[in-house]
Amino acid sequence: MITKDMTIGEVIRVKENAPEILMSFGMGCIGCPSAQAESIEDAAMVHGLNLETLMEALNK
C-alpha cells in the first residue's frame, strides 16, 4: 500500500506504473533528484492536487 508519507522515489520503486499515474496528474519532474526525496503529500501540495484523489489512483 502506498502512503502519503512515502517519497516519490519509494513509490516508483514499488509500483510499476507509478510514473504514468504521477505524470497524468501533472507531475512532470518525477525523475528530478529533489522530487525523488519529496513525499507524495508534499508533491500533491506543491502541484495543487487533491491528495485523496492521488492516493486512490496510486493504490488501485
N, C-alpha and C positions, 0 to 999 in steps of 0.2 A: 504494500500500500504506500502510495506517495503522500507525504505530509507537507504542510505549508512551510515547515522549518528546514526541509531538505534543500540543498543547494541545487542550482541548475545542473551543475556538473554531476552530482549524485543521481539526479533524475534521469539524465541522459544515459548514464551507465546502467541503470536498472530497467529502463523502459525503452524498448527498441524504437518505437515511433514517437518518442517524446519530442525530438527536434521538429517534426512535421506539425505536431499539435501546438507547440510553442510558437512556431512561425505563423500558424494560422490565426493566432491571437495577436500578431503584430510584433512579436519578439524576434527581430532580425539579427540581433547581436549575440545569439546564444553561444557562438564559438569564441567570443572575445574573452580574454583572460579574466577580466574583472567580473564578467557575467557568470563564469564558472563557479565563483565563490559566493554569488548572491543567492539568497534564499528565494524560494518561489513566492513567498509572501511579499518580500521587498520588491521583487521584479514586477509583481502584479501592481503594487502601489506606484512604482515609478512609471509604468505604462498606462496607468489609469484603468486597470482591468478589474472586473468583479472576481475576487479571489475564489468565491464559492463556485462560480461557473468554470473557472480554470481548473480547479481541483476536481470537479466532476469529470471534465474531459480527460484529465491525466489519469484518473482512476478507473476509466472504462475498460 
